[in-house]
């Protein structure tokens, strides 16, 4: 792809690093920005800069937040002794959209995947285990996708807290095996949260 401007080429190269964006799509996006008022492009750039430099991770659940404690963890009306374990922020958003869960969350930041070099120490597992061992958690809901990596992560955490006095459950398998939570429709996901089953039962199925 030949460019008449090095500035244009650099912008296209940067844009094409985004997931699912090839060089041709990146070129269309960049040319679209050039056709917009300069203020609109500058607002986009300022928003991205502010997000990258000022965004925080909740010190309790590791959710993305503007403050040290996210709005969910800071909400006194949430059920603080019930924690839903999810892979990332997209899963929190998907479950929140169902309006079926009033507890708190714990964002792992991924799933155990030895093939990808991701072990327990690369995830937010230790802080979750510490929460449970403090004795303030009544129920832990495993809400990771129905994949081999998700099941491996669930089982690892379960073994770490097996001796603790805490209920462990998993979302019901209304969600197809191999599916990620963010792509599941809200009704199915909501029902799977409400109809969760004991984690020990899922080990036998």
Buried (B, 14 or more C-beta within 10 A) or exposed (E): EEEEEEEBBEBBEEBBEEEEBEEEBBBBBBEEBEEEEEEEBEEEEEEEEEEEEEEEBBEBBBBBBEEEBBEBBEEEEBEBBBBBBBBBBBBBBBBEEBEBBEBBBBBBBBBBBEEEEBEBEBBBBEBBBEBBBEEEBBBBBBBBBBBBBBBBBBBBBBEBBEEBEBBBBBBBEBBEEEEBBBEBEBEBBBBBBEEBBEBEEBEEE
